[in-house]
Amino acid sequence: DIDNVKISSTKIRKALSEGEIELVNAYLGHPYFLKGKVVDGMKLGSKIGFPTANIDFSVENKLVPKYGVYAVWVDLQGVRYKGMLNVGVRPTVNNDNSNPSIEVNIFGDVGNIYQEELQVIFEKRIRDEISFRNVEELKAQLEKDKLAVENAI
């Protein structure tokens, strides 16, 4: 029980589906995390100054939080980094809205990490996934998101 609320897997799944990651973490007694392998992506992030590691979590068989941007910790090769993670369909740059992705912009120089295993630890939800009119608007929002992440964890 937390504040006289009985904790159940149903409540945890509901909070996760609503993006209430801080509530999920409180219910679990530890931060929610996912592990996966870095796979090839569209490489657009690198072109706009926000390179991302696209992560294949299919082997994890864990629930993915509500679409949006999250402040996360990234454990990679024995080092912990701050990161900005997007869960969703990337509506500004992707015409196939049926294929969601998970990608993380890792704060720090990590080099080529394709096929590396990493773990992301969810700390705070920053915002919903938004469709922007163009890549310039997306880049401007990512600058704001990065500051929000820096201040969140």
RODO-2510 file (C-alpha; in nm, 4 decimals, decimal comma):
residues 153
     n   res          X          Y          Z
     1     d     0,0000     0,0000     0,0000
     2     i     0,1074     0,3546    -0,0766
     3     d    -0,0987     0,6262     0,0949
     4     n    -0,3661     0,3636     0,1642
     5     v    -0,3874     0,2716    -0,2058
     6     k    -0,3650    -0,1001    -0,2711
     7     i    -0,1055    -0,1611    -0,5402
     8     s    -0,1882    -0,4087    -0,8129
     9     s    -0,0435    -0,5028    -1,1511
    10     t    -0,3607    -0,3588    -1,3068
    11     k    -0,2926    -0,0185    -1,1468
    12     i     0,0700    -0,0293    -1,2576
    13     r    -0,0265    -0,1159    -1,6178
    14     k    -0,2887     0,1619    -1,6202
    15     a    -0,0432     0,4211    -1,4885
    16     l     0,2137     0,3092    -1,7467
    17     s    -0,0397     0,3340    -2,0316
    18     e    -0,1232     0,6874    -1,9145
    19     g     0,2431     0,7924    -1,8992
    20     e     0,2380     0,8426    -1,5227
    21     i     0,5923     0,7151    -1,4867
    22     e     0,6533     0,8707    -1,1455
    23     l     0,3452     0,6921    -1,0101
    24     v     0,4630     0,3671    -1,1728
    25     n     0,8002     0,4067    -1,0020
    26     a     0,6312     0,4705    -0,6666
    27     y     0,4083     0,1643    -0,7085
    28     l     0,7048    -0,0552    -0,8034
    29     g     0,9354     0,0793    -0,5346
    30     h     1,2037     0,1311    -0,8016
    31     p     1,2299     0,3024    -1,1416
    32     y     1,0693     0,1300    -1,4403
    33     f     1,3282     0,0165    -1,6944
    34     l     1,3643    -0,1534    -2,0303
    35     k     1,6644    -0,3318    -2,1794
    36     g     1,7345    -0,3762    -2,5485
    37     k     1,9765    -0,3732    -2,8359
    38     v     2,0647    -0,0651    -3,0434
    39     v     1,9490    -0,1135    -3,4041
    40     d     1,9645     0,0881    -3,7266
    41     g     1,7256     0,3794    -3,7653
    42     m     1,6534     0,6571    -4,0155
    43     k     1,9587     0,8605    -3,9038
    44     l     1,7525     1,1820    -3,9088
    45     g     1,8412     1,2646    -3,5467
    46     s     2,2095     1,2936    -3,6353
    47     k     2,1256     1,5329    -3,9201
    48     i     1,9444     1,7736    -3,6849
    49     g     2,1918     1,7564    -3,3959
    50     f     2,0073     1,4992    -3,1825
    51     p     2,1501     1,1571    -3,2697
    52     t     1,9379     0,8774    -3,1290
    53     a     1,9920     0,5143    -3,0487
    54     n     1,6960     0,3188    -3,1816
    55     i     1,6268     0,0374    -2,9414
    56     d     1,4778    -0,3038    -3,0058
    57     f     1,2966    -0,4050    -2,6887
    58     s     1,0961    -0,6848    -2,8508
    59     v     1,2844    -0,9509    -2,6571
    60     e     1,1973    -0,7821    -2,3259
    61     n     0,8239    -0,8558    -2,3428
    62     k     0,7609    -0,5594    -2,1152
    63     l     0,4973    -0,2919    -2,1500
    64     v     0,6007     0,0343    -2,3114
    65     p     0,4856     0,3631    -2,1538
    66     k     0,2432     0,6011    -2,3249
    67     y     0,3785     0,7736    -2,6346
    68     g     0,5821     1,0799    -2,5485
    69     v     0,9177     1,2156    -2,4382
    70     y     1,0785     1,0979    -2,1134
    71     a     1,3785     1,1884    -1,9002
    72     v     1,5775     0,8677    -1,8584
    73     w     1,9059     0,7306    -1,7355
    74     v     2,0905     0,5159    -1,9889
    75     d     2,3187     0,2378    -1,8694
    76     l     2,5627     0,1521    -2,1466
    77     q     2,8935    -0,0328    -2,1277
    78     g     2,9126     0,0140    -1,7502
    79     v     2,8540     0,3904    -1,7644
    80     r     2,5351     0,5822    -1,6745
    81     y     2,4295     0,8771    -1,8922
    82     k     2,1341     1,1147    -1,8913
    83     g     1,9069     1,0766    -2,1890
    84     m     1,5954     1,1997    -2,3639
    85     l     1,3768     0,9150    -2,4860
    86     n     1,0886     0,9187    -2,7336
    87     v     0,8280     0,6455    -2,7489
    88     g     0,5948     0,6704    -3,0463
    89     v     0,5512     0,6909    -3,4195
    90     r     0,7523     1,0111    -3,4894
    91     p     0,4648     1,1811    -3,6777
    92     t     0,6754     1,4710    -3,8092
    93     v     0,9180     1,2483    -4,0025
    94     n     0,7379     0,9165    -4,0425
    95     n     0,4487     0,8372    -4,2749
    96     d     0,3976     0,4904    -4,1279
    97     n     0,2112     0,5539    -3,8034
    98     s     0,1579     0,1823    -3,7500
    99     n     0,5190     0,1156    -3,6550
   100     p     0,6073     0,2695    -3,3167
   101     s     0,9678     0,3091    -3,2116
   102     i     1,1723     0,3738    -2,9021
   103     e     1,4732     0,5974    -2,9462
   104     v     1,6988     0,7741    -2,7012
   105     n     1,9251     1,0749    -2,7376
   106     i     2,2120     1,0001    -2,4990
   107     f     2,3756     1,3066    -2,3403
   108     g     2,7457     1,2459    -2,3946
   109     d     2,9729     1,1049    -2,6616
   110     v     2,9164     0,7296    -2,6795
   111     g     3,0548     0,6609    -3,0285
   112     n     2,9228     0,3781    -3,2433
   113     i     2,6968     0,1657    -3,0266
   114     y     2,5092    -0,0368    -3,2895
   115     q     2,4215    -0,3838    -3,1616
   116     e     2,5185    -0,2855    -2,8053
   117     e     2,2835    -0,3736    -2,5206
   118     l     2,1612    -0,0861    -2,3093
   119     q     1,9127    -0,0223    -2,0333
   120     v     1,6911     0,2839    -2,0034
   121     i     1,5556     0,3827    -1,6629
   122     f     1,2449     0,6007    -1,6752
   123     e     1,2449     0,8966    -1,4343
   124     k     0,9993     1,1603    -1,5595
   125     r     0,7585     1,2216    -1,8460
   126     i     0,8348     1,5477    -2,0254
   127     r     0,5509     1,5763    -2,2798
   128     d     0,3192     1,4028    -2,5254
   129     e     0,4380     1,3118    -2,8722
   130     i     0,3540     1,6015    -3,1056
   131     s     0,3409     1,6383    -3,4841
   132     f     0,5306     1,9477    -3,5989
   133     r     0,4895     2,1332    -3,9295
   134     n     0,8549     2,0833    -4,0196
   135     v     1,1889     1,9573    -3,8951
   136     e     1,2941     2,3072    -3,7806
   137     e     0,9999     2,3212    -3,5370
   138     l     1,0866     1,9706    -3,4166
   139     k     1,4498     2,0733    -3,3571
   140     a     1,3423     2,3827    -3,1604
   141     q     1,1190     2,1672    -2,9394
   142     l     1,3977     1,9130    -2,8865
   143     e     1,6187     2,1968    -2,7569
   144     k     1,3474     2,2786    -2,4989
   145     d     1,3005     1,9102    -2,4156
   146     k     1,6717     1,8657    -2,3530
   147     l     1,6670     2,1517    -2,1008
   148     a     1,3617     1,9989    -1,9343
   149     v     1,5419     1,6653    -1,9056
   150     e     1,8557     1,8302    -1,7678
   151     n     1,6422     1,9955    -1,4996
   152     a     1,4391     1,6801    -1,4263
   153     i     1,7175     1,4390    -1,3334
***
